[in-house]
Amino acid sequence: FVMNYRSLGHSACRSMPGHPRFSKPDIIKHRFQVCCCRARLSPCVGPVKLEHMEEGGRGLLASENINPGQTILVALPLVHIQQPPGYSPSPKQLLPSLLNFEDCSHLSPNDTQEQDVAALRQRARLHAYEQLYSGGGSGLLQLSSINDLATLSCSPKNTAAPRSSDPQPAGTTSRSASASAAARARALLKAQLNAYAEPYQDVALASLHGHVLRAHVGIWPAHALLNHSCSPNACTLVVGGTGGDRADGEDDRAWKMVVRAARSISAGEEVTITYAGAHASSPLPVRRAALQAAFGFRCDCDRCLVEQDYHDDGSSGFGPASMTTYRELQKLRPQLADALDKGDKRAAARVADKLEELHSTSQEVLSGVEDEDDAGVLACSLQLPILELAAMLLSSSQSSHTHNGCVPQQEQQQQQQTEKAKFKSKQQSKAKGFGSFKPSPHPAQLQDTFQGLSLLTINARRLELMAQVAPASAAAVELSARQASLAEQQLDPEQVRAVQASCCELHTVRYGADVSEVDLQRLVAANKSNHGLVEALAQAEFEAA
């Protein structure tokens, strides 16, 4: 059955070889007197309804057609903890705060009938805590209102303090030090199944607001109703960063969870997010094992079922190829980072040769897939990780080929003519897979082979695949901004406008369809200025995972 598991904390951000550490000077590139997307969003629930799912558990379904970028949910945290970057946010850190709720859950309704604001607020928080999924039948509790969970308020029919689903032993009124083993286990399970953690907040928003990046973990009860898919239709964004470190303080309410549609969602369709984190582009066995280990369930979403069919079909070659690629990339990733950090072109060329070999194999596998939609699904775990490393290599090659950020004018003009022609050809091509990533016959030709259009085309393909596995994620919007910068340098005005329009569209999906044009341009500029930082953080997250 489908359980309502949550995205556990990803591991700590660490600096990557060849990438800058994410200190405040690295992050704060722009400061504006008028800061966009301030945490003034009011908690609300959009066009969704809570339903019991056929497979078991519960989920949120669209009550009407939802457009990309439309806000589905803005929720307050029940508990929330911030940490400096470099720490590993974990749901276990929420245990002391959750045990406080366990200590109060034995109270009878008559014990908490005071009508002052503090009492009403505590009663609402107790009610929200009781509604958190804790496995088994507790996931089928009759919920009174999604809005109550989003706003952490109680409607009139829920003003009584909730009772715990399990009776509490007499005398368990003390704090976490003497909490019963059963209460501790229940609180820990709720933390594991409902918490959401990030090793860093949105980099563009942090830049605009002048905030230092913070790791954080918390529980947003309304957000915890969303189920997982390896190909989700919604994206999440935690907006805030001005609150204190208190787990239940008023200031921490600035950290609101915003859920928006990442693509068009039809009425009656379930709204889903991804719990996969750094494993979003991992092959099926690895991805399923990670979800099983973290959340205790086997994923059978549409993407997993498509991949399962080709894994079971031995003649397709997809299963062995995806696992071989995964294992090889595990070795190539640190080798490439070390080569780029040391400026070792020969080592980088060896990595490039291996990447080309892996890519050729993936092309052969995908060419045997007749269904184009299936080919696109399989490419997410078979080609996307290859293209990520290829982009790292090309970005470094392009940077080393420039002097103080400028390519010699004559050579730049020659590059632009070649790139424009190739870009136009790529736009007209409907071939499956990714065909412009050609092998380099000799390390000396590495730079000529992987310049200009090659980087643009690789990033374009990455964005296509990321739209399936991590739509409107921080990495996706940063990559789209980088793509716009490259286009401005290398393409003609008409092509630049097309790339910029795609970039703005993706930013609109992440930051909201109602964002102003001025704020939209500031967000794009912030993501451009944070060039490579999000990618470095994502690479560190993947290594830690």
RODREN-503490 format. One record per atom (N, C-alpha, C): residue in one letter; y, x, z. Coordinates in steps of 0.2 Angstrom, whole numbers, plus 5000, padded with zeros to 4 digits. Each point is the difference from the previous one (the first is absolute). Layout:
BEGIN
AYXZ
...
//
This chain:
BEGIN
F499450045000
F500649965000
F500650045000
V500649974998
V500650044999
V500350005007
M500250065003
M500350015006
M500850014999
N500449995005
N500750014999
N500150075003
Y499850054997
Y500150075003
Y500750034998
R500250045003
R500750034999
R500050074998
S500550034997
S500150074998
S500150045006
L499550045002
L500150055006
L500550054998
G500250045005
G500550054999
G499750064996
H500450024995
H499850054996
H500150075004
S499850054998
S500050065004
S500750034999
A500250055004
A500650035000
A500250034994
C500750004999
C500350034994
C500050085002
R499850044995
R500150075001
R500350034994
S500450055000
S500350034994
S499450034996
M500150004994
M499550024995
M500350064997
P499550054998
P500250064997
P500449984993
G500550044999
G500449984994
G500549945001
H500049975005
H500449945001
H500550025006
P500649975001
P500450015005
P499849965006
R500150025006
R499949965006
R500549955000
F499849945004
F500449944999
F500550005007
S500450055000
S500550005005
S500649954998
K500549995005
K500649964998
K500350024994
P500250074999
P500450024994
P499649994994
D499350005000
D499649984994
D500149934998
I500149965005
I499949934998
I500749964999
I500550025004
I500649974999
I500450034995
K500049974994
K500350024994
K500749964999
H499949945002
H500649964998
H500249965007
R500649995001
R500349965006
R500549954997
F499949945001
F500549954998
F500349965006
Q500649994999
Q500449965005
Q499749935000
V499849974995
V499649945000
V499350014999
C499649995004
C499350015000
C499649944998
C499650014994
C499649944998
C499449995004
C499749944999
C499449985003
C500050015007
R500549995004
R500050015007
R499549955003
A499850015006
A499549965003
A500349945003
R500349964996
R500349945002
R499649944997
L499450014997
L499649954998
L499849965005
S500149934999
S499749965006
S499349984999
P499650005005
P499349995000
P499949934997
C499650004995
C499849944996
C499450004997
V499749944998
V499449994996
V500149974994
G499850034994
G500149974994
G499549954998
P499949994993
P499649954997
P499250025001
V499850005006
V499350025002
V499749955005
K499449995000
K499749965005
K499350035003
L499949995006
L499450035003
L499449964999
E499450034997
E499449964999
E499450045003
H499549965001
H499450035002
H499650024993
M499850064999
M499750034994
M499349985000
E499749994994
E499349974998
E499550065003
E500250065000
E499650055002
E500050015008
G500449965003
G500150015007
G500750045001
G500349995006
G500650035002
G500649964998
R500550034999
R500649964998
R500550044995
G500449974997
G500550034995
G500649964999
L500450034996
L500649974998
L500049984992
L500149944998
L500049984993
L500749984998
A500150014994
A500749984997
A500049925000
S500549975002
S500149935000
S500349984994
E500350054996
E500349994994
E500050064996
N500250004993
N500150064997
N500550055002
I499850065001
I500450055003
I500250064995
N500650014999
N500250054995
N500050075003
P500050054996
P500050075002
P500750025004
G499950035006
G500650025003
G500249945005
Q499749945000
Q500249955004
Q499750015007
T500449995005
T499850015007
T499549955002
I499550025003
I499449965002
I500149995008
L500250065003
L499950005008
L500550055002
V500449985006
V500450055003
V499849995008
A499750055003
A499749985006
A500250065006
L500049975006
L500250055006
L499450035002
P500050065003
P499450035003
P499949975008
L499449995001
L499849995007
L500050065004
V499850064998
V500150065003
V500150054995
H500450055001
H500250054995
H500150075004
I499850054997
I500150075003
I500250054994
Q500650035001
Q500250054995
Q499850075003
Q499950054995
Q499950075002
Q500450044995
P500150075002
P500350044995
P499550024994
P500250014994
P499550024995
P499650065002
G499450004998
G499650065002
G499549975005
Y500149945003
Y499549975004
Y499649954996
S499449995003
S499549964997
S500049935003
P500349954997
P500149935003
P499349975001
S499849975005
S499349985001
S500149935004
P499649954998
P500049945004
P499850015007
K499750055002
K499850015007
K500650015004
Q500550024997
Q500750015004
Q500349945002
L499849944997
L500249935002
L499649975006
L499550045002
L499549975005
L500449985007
P500450055003
P500349985006
P500449934999
S500450004995
S500449934999
S499649944999
L499450014997
L499649944999
L499649985006
L499950055004
L499749995007
L500449965004
N500750014999
N500449965004
N500049924998
F499849994994
F499949934998
F499349985003
E499550045000
E499449985003
E500149985008
D500450045003
D500149995007
D500349935001
C500449984995
C500449935001
C499649944997
S499550024997
S499649944996
S499649965004
H499950025007
H499649955004
H500449955003
L500750015000
L500449955003
L500049934997
S500049955004
S500049934998
S500649984997
P500149944997
P500649984997
P500549995005
N499849975006
N500549995005
N500350065003
D499750064999
D500350065003
D500650024996
T500149984994
T500550034996
T500549944997
Q500249965004
Q500449944997
Q500750015001
E500250065002
E500850015000
E500349994993
Q500649985000
Q500249984994
Q500650054998
D500050065003
D500550054998
D499850034994
V500550044997
V499850034993
V499550055001
A500050045005
A499550065001
A499349975001
A499949945004
A499449975000
A499749974994
L500549974996
L499849974994
L499750054995
R500450065000
R499850054995
R499450035002
Q499850015007
Q499450035002
Q499449954998
R500149945001
R499549954998
R499950004993
A500550014996
A499950004993
A499650064998
R500150065003
R499750064999
R499250005002
L499949975005
L499349985003
L499649964995
H500449954997
H499749964995
H499850044994
A500550044998
A499850044994
A499450055001
Y500050035006
Y499550045002
Y499349974999
E500049945003
E499349965000
E499849984993
Q500550004995
Q499849984993
Q499850064996
L500050065003
L499850064996
L499350004999
Y499850024994
Y499350004998
Y499650055005
S499449985002
S499650055004
S499350004998
G499849974994
G499450004998
G499649945001
G499549984996
G499649955002
G500449935000
G499849965004
G500249935000
G500849995002
S500250065003
S500750005002
S500549994995
G499750024994
G500550004994
G500149934997
L499649955003
L500149934998
L500449965005
L500450035004
L500449975004
L500549954996
Q500149945003
Q500549964996
Q500750025002
L500350034995
L500750025000
L500549945000
S500550015004
S500549945000
S500550014994
S500250064999
S500650014996
S500050084998
I500050014993
I500250074998
I500650025002
N500549955000
N500750025002
N500150025007
D499549975005
D500050035007
D499850075000
L499650024996
L499750075000
L500550044997
A500449984995
A500550044997
A500650015004
T500249955003
T500650015004
T499950015008
L499450005002
L499850015007
L500349955004
S500049944998
S500249945004
S499549955000
C500149955004
C499549955001
C500349934999
S499649964996
S500349934998
S499849965006
P500349945001
P499949965006
P499349995002
K499649994996
K499349995001
K499650065003
N500350064999
N499750065003
N500450035005
T500449965004
T500450045005
T499550025006
A499449975001
A499650025006
A499750074998
A499950045005
A499850074999
A499249994998
P499850044995
P499349994998
P499550035004
R499549985000
R499450025004
R499650054996
S499750055003
S499650054997
S499449974997
S499750024994
S499449974998
S499450025004
D500150055004
D499550025005
D500249995007
P499749975005
P500249995006
P500250075004
Q500550015003
Q500250065004
Q499750005007
P499750065002
P499850005007
P500649995005
A499849975006
A500549995005
A500350075002
G500750005001
G500350065003
G500250044994
T499949994994
T500350044995
T500749994998
T500450015005
T500749994999
T500450075000
S499750055001
S500350075000
S500150024993
R500350064999
R500150024993
R499450044997
S500150044995
S499550034996
S499550045004
A500350035005
A499550055004
A499449975002
S500049945003
S499549965003
S499749954995
A500250004994
A499849944995
A499250015000
S499749944999
S499350004999
S499850034994
A499350025000
A499850034994
A500049954994
A499849945001
A500049954995
A500749994997
A500550005005
A500749994997
A500250064996
R499950065002
R500150064997
R499750004993
A499449984999
A499650004994
A500349954995
R500249945003
R500349954996
R500750024997
A500450035005
A500750034997
A499950054995
L499550055001
L499950054995
L499849974994
L499649955000
L499749974993
L500649974997
K500449965004
K500649974996
K500550054997
A500050065004
A500550054997
A499750034994
Q499350014999
Q499750034995
Q500049954994
L500049945001
L499949954994
L500749974998
N500550015004
N500649974998
N500650054999
A499950065002
A500650055000
A500150024993
Y500750024999
Y500250034994
Y500450065002
A499850064996
A500450065002
A500250044994
E500550035000
E500250054995
E500250065002
P499850064997
P500250065002
P500850024999
Y500349964996
Y500750004998
Y500249944997
Q500749985002
Q500349944997
Q500250014993
D500349954997
D500250004994
D500650064999
V499950044996
V500450064999
V500749984998
A500049964995
A500749984997
A500449975005
L499749955004
L500449965005
L500250055005
A499650055002
A500250045005
A500650054998
S499950024994
S500650044997
S500649965000
L500049944998
L500649964999
L500349985007
H499649995005
H500249995007
H500250065004
G499850064998
G500150065004
G499550005005
H499449984999
H499550005006
H499550064998
V499850035005
V499550055000
V499349964999
L499650024996
L499349974999
L499649995006
R499749955001
R499649995006
R499449974999
A499550035003
A499349975000
A500049945005
H499649944998
H500049955005
H499449964999
V499849965005
V499549955000
V500149945004
G499849954998
G500249935003
G499549954998
I500149945003
I499749944998
I500549944998
W499949984994
W500449944998
W499649944999
P499949965005
P499549945000
P500049964994
A500549994997
A500049964994
A499850044994
H500250064999
H499750054995
H499350015001
A499750005006
A499350015001
A499649944998
L500249954997
L499649954997
L499850014993
L500450064997
L499850014993
L499450044999
N499649984995
N499450044999
N500050054995
H499550045000
H500050064995
H499749994993
S500350044996
S499750004993
S500250074997
C499550034997
C500150074997
C500550004994
S500149944998
S500549994994
S500549945003
P500450015004
P500449955004
P500549974995
N500349945002
N500549974997
N500750005003
A500050035006
A500650005004
A500150075003
C500650025002
C500250065003
C500349995007
T500050065004
T500349995006
T500650055001
L500549995004
L500550045001
L500249995007
V500050055004
V500350005007
V500750025000
V500549955002
V500750015000
V500250015007
G500450065001
G500350015007
G500150075001
G499950025006
G500150075002
G500550025005
T500349945002
T500650015005
T499849995007
G499449975001
G499849985007
G499850065004
G499949995006
G499750055005
G499350015000
D499750035004
D499350025000
D499649955004
R500349955003
R499649955004
R499649964996
A499449995003
A499549964996
A500249935000
D500349975005
D500249935000
D500749995001
G500450044998
G500750005001
G500449964995
E500549975001
E500449964995
E500250044994
D500250065002
D500250054994
D499550014995
D499450005002
D499450014995
D500049944995
R500349955002
R499949944995
R500450024993
A500450055000
A500350024994
A499450024995
W499550025002
W499450024996
W499749944997
K500249974995
K499749944998
K499550024994
M499549965000
M499550004994
M500249964995
V500150024994
V500249964994
V499450004995
V499849954998
V499449994995
V500349974994
R500050034994
R500249974994
R499550004995
A500049954995
A499650004994
A500050064996
A499550034998
A500050064996
A499949984992
R499849945000
R499949974993
R500049935001
S500049964994
S500049935000
S499349975004
I500149965005
I499549975004
I500049924998
S499449984998
S500049934999
S499949965006
A500249935000
A499949965005
A499249995002
G499850015006
G499350005002
G499750065000
E500350064997
E499750065000
E500150045007
E499550045002
E500150035007
E500550064999
V500450015005
V500550055000
V499650065004
T500050064997
T499650055002
T500550075000
I499850045005
I500350075000
I499450055000
T500250065000
T499450055000
T500050045007
Y499450015003
Y499950035006
Y499850084998
A499950014994
A499750064998
A500450075001
G500649995000
G500550065002
G499850054995
A499950065002
A499950064996
A499450004996
H499649955001
H499349994996
H500149954995
A500649984998
A500149944995
A499750024993
S500050074998
S499850024994
S499350045001
S499749995005
S499350035001
S499549964997
P499450044998
P499549964997
P499749955005
L499649954997
L499849955004
L499650025006
P499550045000
P499650025006
P500550035005
V500450044998
V500550035005
V500549955003
R500249954996
R500549955002
R499649955005
R499549984998
R499649955004
R499850045007
A499850065000
A499850035006
A500650015004
A500650014998
A500650015004
A500249935003
L499949954996
L500249935003
L499549985005
Q499350024999
Q499549985005
Q500150045006
A500250065000
A500150045006
A500649985004
A500549984996
A500649995004
A500149925002
F499749964996
F500149935001
F499349965001
G499550034999
G499349975001
G499849954995
F500350004994
F499849954995
F499850034993
R499649974996
R499950034993
R500449964995
C500450034996
C500549974996
C499649984994
D500149934998
D499749984994
D500649964996
C500650034999
C500549974996
C499850014993
D500549974996
D499850004993
D500050074997
R500450055002
R500050074998
R499350035002
C499849995006
C499450035002
C499449974996
L500049944999
L499449974996
L500050024993
V500650014997
V500050034993
V499750075000
E500250045005
E499850075001
E499250005001
Q499849965005
Q499349995001
Q499649994994
D500249964996
D499649984994
D499950074996
Y500550044999
Y499950064996
Y499750055004
H500050005007
H499650055004
H499349984999
D499849945000
D499349984999
D499750014993
D500550004995
D499850014994
D499950084998
G499550035001
G499950074999
G500250034994
S499949954995
S500250034993
S500850014999
S500449975004
S500750014999
S500250065002
G499750045005
G500250065002
G500650005005
F500249945001
F500649995004
F499950035008
G499549985003
G499850025007
G500050075001
P499650044996
P500050075001
P500650034998
A500449984995
A500650034998
A500549995005
S500149945003
S500549995005
S499950045007
M499450015002
M499850045006
M500150074998
T499850034994
T500150074999
T500750014999
T500449964997
T500850015000
T500350005007
Y499749965004
Y500350005007
Y499950065004
R499350034999
R499850065004
R500450064997
E500150004993
E500350064997
E500850005002
L500349945000
L500750005002
L500150015007
Q499549995005
Q500150025007
Q500050085000
K499750034996
K500150084999
K500650024997
L500249974994
L500550024996
L500749985003
R500149955004
R500649995003
R500350055004
P499650035005
P500350065004
P500150064996
Q499650014995
Q500050064995
Q500749994996
L500249944998
L500650004996
L500650005005
A500049975006
A500550015004
A500150075002
D499550045001
D500150075002
D500250044994
A499849994994
A500250034994
A500849994998
L500249945001
L500749984999
L500450035005
D499850005007
D500450035005
D500150084999
K499550034997
K500050074999
K500350024993
G500149954996
G500250014993
G499550044996
D499349995001
D499550034997
D499849964994
K500350024994
K499949964994
K499250004997
R499750065002
R499350004997
R499649955004
A500150005007
A499649955004
A500249934998
A500649994999
A500249934997
A499749984994
A499950054995
A499749994994
A499349995001
R499650035004
R499349985001
R499949935003
V500549985004
V500049935003
V500149954994
A500550024996
A500149964994
A499449994995
D499750064999
D499449994996
D499449965003
K500050005006
K499549965004
K500249924999
L500649995001
L500349935000
L499949974993
E500150054995
E499949974993
E499349994999
E499550045002
E499349985000
E499849945003
L500349985006
L499849945003
L500349944997
H500650014997
H500349954996
H499749984994
S499750054996
S499649994994
S499449965002
T499750025006
T499449965002
T500249935001
S500649995003
S500249935002
S500149964993
Q500350034996
Q500149974993
Q499449984997
E499550045000
E499349984997
E499749945003
V500150005007
V499749945004
V500449944998
L500750005000
L500449944999
L499949984993
S499950044995
S499949984993
S499449964999
G499550015004
G499449965000
G500149935003
V500649985003
V500149945003
V500349954995
E499749954998
E500249954995
E500649965003
D499949985006
D500649955003
D500650045002
E500549994997
E500650045001
E500349995007
D499949945003
D500249995007
D499650045005
D499350004998
D499650045005
D500150074999
A500250034994
A500250074999
A500650015004
G500549965001
G500650015004
G499850005007
V499549965003
V499850005007
V499750075001
L499550024996
L499650065001
L500550065000
A500550004996
A500450064999
A500450015007
C500149955004
C500450015006
C499650055005
S499450005000
S499650055004
S499850064996
L499949994994
L499850054996
L500550054997
Q500649974998
Q500550044997
Q500650015004
L500249955004
L500650015004
L500150065004
P499450025004
P500150065004
P500150064996
I499750014994
I500050054995
I500850014998
L500349944998
L500650004998
L500550025005
E499949995006
E500450015006
E500150085000
L499450035000
L500050085000
L500350034994
A499949974994
A500350024994
A500850005000
A500249945003
A500749995001
A500350065004
M499750015006
M500250065004
M500150064996
L499550024996
L499950064996
L500650004995
L500149944997
L500550004995
L500750015003
S500149965005
S500750015003
S500150075002
S499550035003
S500250075002
S500150054993
S499649984995
S500150044994
S500749994997
Q500249945000
Q500749984998
Q500550035004
S499950005006
S500550035005
S500150074999
S499450044999
S500050074999
S500350024993
H500049954996
H500250024993
H500849994999
T500349975005
T500749995000
T500350055004
H500750014999
H500350055004
H500649975003
N500049995007
N500549975004
N500049924997
G499449984999
G500049934998
G500149984993
C500150054995
C500249994993
C499650044996
V499849964994
V499650034995
V500550034995
P499950064997
P500450024995
P500249954995
Q500649994998
Q500249944996
Q499650004993
Q499950054996
Q499650004994
Q499349975001
E499750035005
E499349985002
E500049935002
Q500549985004
Q500049935003
Q500049954994
Q500550024995
Q500049954995
Q499450004996
Q499650054999
Q499450004997
Q499549965003
Q500050015007
Q499549965004
Q500249935000
Q500649985000
Q500249935000
Q499749964993
Q500150044995
Q499849974993
Q499249995000
T499750055003
T499249995000
T499849945005
E500450005006
E499849955005
E500249934998
K500549994996
K500249944998
K499549974995
A499850044995
A499549984996
A499349985003
K499850055005
K499449985003
K500049945005
F500649995003
F500149955004
F500049934996
K500350004994
K500049944996
K499249994998
S499750054998
S499349994998
S499649975006
K500150035006
K499649975006
K500249935001
Q500649984999
Q500249935001
Q499649954995
Q499950034994
Q499749964995
Q499250005001
S499850045003
S499250015001
S499849955004
K499449974999
K499749955004
K499350035002
A499950064999
A499350035002
A499950005007
K499449995002
K499850005007
K500050075003
G500150005006
G500050075004
G500750044999
F499950065000
F500650044999
F499950064996
G500250004994
G499850054995
G500450064998
S500650005003
S500550064999
S499950065004
F499549995005
F499950065005
F499550044997
K500250054995
K499650044996
K499850075004
P499450024999
P499850075003
P500550064997
S500150045005
S500450064998
S499550064998
P500050034994
P499550044998
P500150075004
H500650015002
H500150075004
H500549995005
P499950045006
P500649995005
P500750024997
A500050044995
A500750024998
A500349944997
Q499649954998
Q500349944996
Q500149945005
L499950015006
L500049955005
L500749965000
Q500550045000
Q500749975001
Q500249964993
D499850034995
D500149964993
D499649945000
T499450005002
T499649945000
T500249955004
F500250015006
F500249955006
F500750005001
Q500449994995
Q500849995001
Q500249934998
G500649985002
G500349954997
G499649935000
L499949984994
L499649944999
L499449995004
S499650065000
S499449995004
S500149985007
L500650035003
L500149975007
L500249935000
L500549984996
L500249934999
L499449964999
T499550024996
T499549954998
T499550005006
I499950055003
I499550005006
I500349965005
N500750005002
N500349965005
N500049934998
A500149984993
A499949934998
A499349975001
R499550044999
R499349985001
R499949995007
R500250055004
R500049995008
R500349945002
L500649984998
L500349945002
L499649944998
E499750004994
E499649944998
E499449995005
L499750065002
L499449995004
L500249995007
M500550035003
M500249985006
M500249935001
A500249974995
A500249935000
A499449965002
Q499450024999
Q499449965002
Q499850025007
V500050065002
V499850025007
V500550015005
A500650014999
A500550015005
A500749974997
P500049944998
P500649974997
P500650015004
A500650024997
A500650005003
A500050045007
S499650055000
S499950055006
S500650055000
A500150035005
A500550055001
A499950064995
A499450024999
A499850054995
A500249974993
A499849944998
A500249974994
A500750004998
V500449975005
V500750004998
V500350074999
E499850055004
E500350065000
E499850034993
L499449994998
L499850034993
L500449964995
S500149945000
S500449974995
S500750035000
A500350015006
A500650035000
A500050074996
R499550045002
R499950074997
R499949994992
Q499749954998
Q499949994993
Q500649984997
A500549965003
A500649994997
A500450064999
S500050055005
S500450065000
S499750044994
L499450014999
L499750034994
L500249974994
A500049945000
A500249964993
A500750024999
E500450005005
E500850024998
E500150064997
Q499550055002
Q500150074997
Q499650014994
Q499649964998
Q499550014994
Q500049954995
L500249945001
L499949954995
L500749974998
D500049964994
D500649974997
D500249945005
P500649984999
P500349955004
P499649945000
E499749974995
E499649944999
E499450015005
Q499750064999
Q499450015004
Q500150015007
V500650035002
V500250005007
V500149945003
R500349954996
R500249935003
R499349975002
A499550014995
A499449965002
A499750035006
V500050075001
V499750035006
V500449985006
Q500650005000
Q500549985005
Q499949925002
A499949964995
A499849935002
A499449995004
S499550044998
S499350005003
S500150025007
C500450055001
C500150035007
C500449955004
C500549974998
C500449955004
C499549945001
E499649984996
E499649945001
E499550025006
L499750065000
L499550025005
L500450005007
H500650035000
H500450005006
H500249935002
T500149954996
T500149935001
T499449975004
V499550024997
V499349975003
V500050025008
R500150075001
R499950025006
R500549985005
Y500750004998
Y500549995005
Y500349934999
G499749964996
G500249935000
G500449984994
A499849944997
A500349974994
A500749995001
D500349995006
D500749985002
D500450065001
V499750064999
V500450065002
V500650014995
S500650025002
S500650004996
S499950064995
E500449994994
E499950064995
E500350065003
V500550005004
V500250065004
V499550035004
D499749965004
D499550035005
D499450024996
L499849974994
L499550024996
L500150074998
Q500650014997
Q500150074997
Q500050055006
R500249985006
R500050055005
R499350025002
L499649955000
L499350015002
L499650054994
V500249984994
V499750044995
V500350085000
A500650005002
A500350075001
A499750045006
A499949965005
A499750035006
A499350024998
N499649974997
N499350024998
N500050054995
K500550014996
K500150064995
K500150065004
S500549995005
S500250065004
S499450035004
N499549955002
N499550025004
N499450024996
H500150034994
H499550024995
H499550055004
G499449974999
G499450045002
G499949995008
L500449985004
L499949995007
L499549955001
V500049944997
V499549955001
V499350024998
E500050044994
E499450024998
E499750055005
A500450055003
A499850055004
A499749965007
L500349955002
L499849965006
L499349974998
A500049974994
A499449964998
A499450055000
Q500150064997
Q499550054999
Q499850025007
A500450015005
A499950025007
A499549945003
E500249944999
E499749945002
E499350004998
F499950024993
F499350004997
F499650055003
E500350065001
E499650065003
E499849985007
A500449975004
A499849985007
A499549955000
A500049954995
A499549945000
A499450034998
//
